[in-house]
């Protein structure tokens, strides 16, 4: 059987399909687990095992057919996106606070001091939560993107050696699947060990 010279897969399509497959597998395992009363640990192991099998098949078939990844997602984390998130976080003019501590000059001073302190605490809290939350989400997305897709590009650099060779493709697929998935099993077993 003659295989095509090069088969390119765009990372944008791969990222959307990966996200969809992960959500679909996890939802189907969790929904089917409700009727059989599986534990969180059992559902996690089953979901991870199904995803590991899909990942193994993807890598092995990609290596066998000579798949290459084409970068078309672009920059996930840059200054412009961080600036947009920090501009949308709450400012000093978006928070109001009424403190009623009684009547008289002393009460007015206390309520002004309380209003200023409470406003400053809330504004800084919201600012840091907003900026760091979104920056954290973007940073985590960028890290996962780099780990998953950049490392997949390194995996598929071996597709020239494995193209058309089923045994070599399955061997490389098993090796890289183990590298990618074993740490997830480690986290699940560690969490189960700590909770028991």
C-alpha positions as CSV (number, residue, x, y, z in Angstrom):
1,X,0.0,0.0,0.0
2,X,1.4,3.3,-1.0
3,X,1.1,6.0,1.6
4,X,0.8,9.8,0.8
5,X,4.1,11.7,0.9
6,X,3.2,14.0,3.8
7,X,0.0,14.4,5.8
8,X,-0.3,17.7,7.7
9,X,-2.8,18.2,10.6
10,X,-3.4,21.7,11.8
11,X,-3.0,22.2,15.5
12,X,-6.2,24.3,15.7
13,X,-8.3,21.4,14.5
14,X,-6.4,19.1,16.8
15,X,-6.9,21.3,19.8
16,X,-10.6,21.6,19.3
17,X,-11.1,17.9,18.6
18,X,-8.9,17.0,21.7
19,X,-11.0,19.3,23.9
20,X,-14.2,17.8,22.5
21,X,-13.0,14.2,22.9
22,X,-11.9,14.8,26.5
23,X,-15.2,16.4,27.5
24,X,-17.2,13.6,25.7
25,X,-15.3,10.8,27.3
26,X,-15.4,12.3,30.8
27,X,-19.1,13.1,30.6
28,X,-20.0,9.6,29.2
29,X,-18.0,7.9,31.9
30,X,-19.5,10.0,34.7
31,X,-23.0,9.6,33.5
32,X,-22.7,5.9,33.0
33,X,-21.1,5.7,36.5
34,X,-24.1,7.2,38.2
35,X,-26.3,4.2,37.5
36,X,-23.6,1.7,38.6
37,X,-22.5,3.8,41.6
38,X,-18.8,3.9,40.7
39,X,-16.5,5.9,43.0
40,X,-14.6,9.1,41.9
41,X,-11.4,7.0,41.8
42,X,-13.0,4.4,39.5
43,X,-14.5,7.0,37.2
44,X,-11.1,8.8,37.0
45,X,-9.2,5.6,36.2
46,X,-11.8,4.6,33.6
47,X,-11.8,8.0,31.9
48,X,-8.0,8.2,31.9
49,X,-7.7,4.6,30.5
50,X,-10.1,5.4,27.6
51,X,-8.3,8.6,26.9
52,X,-4.9,6.8,27.0
53,X,-6.2,4.2,24.5
54,X,-7.4,7.0,22.1
55,X,-4.1,8.8,22.5
56,X,-2.1,5.6,21.8
57,X,-4.2,4.9,18.7
58,X,-3.7,8.6,17.5
59,X,0.0,8.6,18.0
60,X,0.5,5.1,16.5
61,X,-1.6,5.8,13.4
62,X,0.0,9.2,13.0
63,X,3.4,7.7,13.1
64,X,2.4,5.0,10.7
65,X,0.9,7.4,8.1
66,X,3.7,10.0,8.5
67,X,1.6,12.7,10.1
68,X,3.1,16.1,10.7
69,X,1.6,19.0,12.7
70,X,1.1,22.4,11.2
71,X,1.2,25.3,13.7
72,X,-1.7,27.7,13.2
73,X,-3.0,28.6,16.7
74,X,-0.7,31.5,17.2
75,X,0.4,33.1,20.4
76,X,-1.9,32.2,23.3
77,X,-0.2,34.3,25.9
78,X,1.1,37.8,25.1
79,X,1.1,41.3,26.6
80,X,-1.9,42.5,24.6
81,X,-4.1,39.7,26.1
82,X,-2.9,40.3,29.6
83,X,-3.5,44.0,29.2
84,X,-7.0,43.4,28.0
85,X,-7.8,41.3,31.1
86,X,-6.3,43.8,33.4
87,X,-8.2,46.6,31.8
88,X,-11.5,44.7,32.3
89,X,-10.8,44.2,36.0
90,X,-12.6,46.4,38.5
91,X,-11.3,49.9,39.1
92,X,-11.7,52.5,41.9
93,X,-14.9,54.0,40.5
94,X,-16.9,50.7,40.2
95,X,-17.3,49.9,43.9
96,X,-19.6,51.6,46.4
97,X,-19.9,51.0,50.1
98,X,-22.3,52.4,52.8
99,X,-21.3,52.2,56.4
100,X,-23.8,53.3,59.1
101,X,-22.1,53.4,62.5
102,X,-24.3,56.0,64.2
103,X,-24.6,59.8,64.4
104,X,-22.1,62.5,65.3
105,X,-18.7,63.7,64.2
106,X,-16.8,60.7,65.6
107,X,-19.2,58.3,63.8
108,X,-18.8,60.1,60.5
109,X,-15.0,59.8,60.8
110,X,-15.3,56.1,61.6
111,X,-17.6,55.5,58.7
112,X,-15.3,57.4,56.3
113,X,-12.2,55.4,57.5
114,X,-14.2,52.1,57.3
115,X,-15.5,53.0,53.9
116,X,-11.9,53.8,52.6
117,X,-10.4,50.7,54.2
118,X,-13.2,48.4,52.9
119,X,-13.0,49.9,49.4
120,X,-9.2,49.5,49.2
121,X,-9.3,45.9,50.5
122,X,-12.2,44.9,48.1
123,X,-10.6,46.7,45.1
124,X,-7.2,45.1,45.6
125,X,-8.8,41.7,46.3
126,X,-10.9,41.9,43.1
127,X,-8.0,43.3,41.1
128,X,-5.6,40.6,42.2
129,X,-8.2,37.8,41.9
130,X,-9.3,39.0,38.4
131,X,-5.8,39.6,37.0
132,X,-4.1,36.6,38.6
133,X,-7.1,34.3,37.8
134,X,-7.1,35.2,34.1
135,X,-3.4,35.4,33.9
136,X,-3.2,32.0,35.6
137,X,-5.8,30.5,33.2
138,X,-3.9,31.9,30.2
139,X,-0.5,30.7,31.6
140,X,-1.9,27.2,32.3
141,X,-3.4,27.1,28.8
142,X,-0.1,28.2,27.2
143,X,1.8,25.6,29.3
144,X,-0.6,22.8,28.3
145,X,-0.5,23.9,24.7
146,X,3.3,23.9,24.8
147,X,3.6,20.6,26.6
148,X,1.0,18.8,24.5
149,X,1.3,20.2,21.0
150,X,5.0,21.1,21.0
151,X,5.8,17.7,22.4
152,X,3.5,16.1,19.8
153,X,5.5,17.8,17.1
154,X,8.6,16.2,18.5
155,X,6.9,12.8,18.6
156,X,5.8,13.2,14.9
157,X,9.4,14.0,13.9
158,X,9.9,10.3,14.2
159,X,7.1,9.7,11.6
160,X,9.7,9.6,8.8
161,X,11.3,6.5,10.5
162,X,8.0,4.9,11.3
163,X,6.0,5.6,8.2
164,X,4.7,2.3,6.8
165,X,6.2,0.3,9.6
166,X,3.4,-0.9,11.9
167,X,5.6,-2.5,14.6
168,X,7.9,0.5,14.9
169,X,4.8,2.9,15.0
170,X,3.2,0.8,17.7
171,X,6.4,0.7,19.7
172,X,6.9,4.5,19.5
173,X,3.2,5.0,20.2
174,X,3.3,2.8,23.3
175,X,6.4,4.6,24.6
176,X,5.1,8.1,24.1
177,X,1.7,7.2,25.4
178,X,3.3,5.9,28.6
179,X,5.3,9.1,28.9
180,X,2.2,11.3,28.4
181,X,-0.3,9.4,30.5
182,X,1.7,7.8,33.4
183,X,1.9,11.0,35.4
184,X,-1.9,11.4,35.3
185,X,-2.3,7.9,36.8
186,X,0.3,8.8,39.4
187,X,-1.8,11.9,40.4
188,X,-5.0,9.8,40.6
189,X,-3.4,7.1,42.7
190,X,-1.7,9.7,45.0
191,X,-5.0,11.6,45.5
192,X,-6.7,8.3,46.3
193,X,-4.0,7.3,48.8
194,X,-4.1,10.7,50.5
195,X,-7.9,10.6,50.8
196,X,-8.0,7.0,52.2
